[in-house]
Amino acid sequence: MVTPWPYPDEHARPVQPPPPGQGGPADEDTRIAAAVAQRISSDGTTRRQQIAVSVQNRVVILTGIVTDPATRQVAGDIAWEVTDVFDVCNALRLARPRRLAR
């Protein structure tokens, strides 16, 4: 049987996380989330929609409610345009039309 990982005492060095602000994964995700949120809030189509942006491992996750399918598509397109985005999960839901009172 072959062990795929070395034993801890075999030339193991503890992995040091990068100092804050020097390109760690969390810093990159935060930068991407801020860029996507800023672009969504400044776009005329998506500005007044209920859209939340989160990022995990460079994957943008859009959640919330939008008024129509075109707005949902625009929000996803905006997220894709941000540098270093690996994937976009567009979980935006369409608002249900209000029924008229009888």
N, C-alpha and C positions, 0 to 999 in steps of 0.2 A: 504494500500500500504506500502511495506517495502522498506526502503532506504538502498541500499547495501553498501554505503560508509558513514563513520561518518562525521558529520559536522566539519568544520575546527576548531571550538573552543573546540571540545571534545578530549582532551588529544593529540592534534596534536603536533608533534615535527617536526621542519624543518629537512629535510634530508640533511646531509652534504656530499658532494662528497669526496671520498678518496683523500688524498694528492697526488700530482704528484709522479709517480714512485712506488706507493704502491698498484698495482693490480686493478686499475680501468678498466672498459671495453675498453676504448680507448687504454690504455697501453697494454692490452692483444692482441687486434687486431693488433697493431703495431708490437708486438713481433712475432705473427704468420706470418704476411706479410713478415717480414724480414727473418724469417726462411725458408719460402717457396721460396722466391726469391733467397736466397743464395743456396738452394739445386737445384733449377732449373738451375741456372747459372753455377753450378759445375758439373752437369750431362752431360755426353758426348752426349746423344741423344737430349737434349733440349737446350744445351749451345748456339747455334747459331740461335735460333728461336726468333721471335718477340712476346714475352709473357709478358703481364702486370699482376701484382698480386695486388689485393685489398682484404680487409677483412672487413666485417661488422658483428658484433655480432658473431664472431668465424666462419663465413661462408666465405670460400675462393672463390673469383671470379677470374677466369682466362680468360683473353681476349687477342686477338691478332691473329696472323696468323702463322700457322705451315705448314710444307711441306707434311706431310702424316698422316694418321689416327693413326699409331703406336706411333708417337711422341705426338699426342694429348692425347692418352691413358697414356703414360708414365708421362706426365705433371700432369694429374689428379691423378695418383697413387702417385706421389711425394708429392702432396698437402695433400693427405689423410694420409701420413706417419708422418706428423708433429703433435706433441703433442697438445692436446686441440682443434683440428679442429672439429667442429660440423657437417659441411657439405661442399661439394665442388660443385660449379657451374662452369662446364667446358664449357665456351662459346668460346673456341678457334675455329677459322675457318680454313679450308684448303685453301692453296694457289691454285689459278687456274693455270693450266699448261699453259705455254707460247706457243702460236701458232707459227709455223714456217713461215717465210716470203716466199712468192712464187716468 
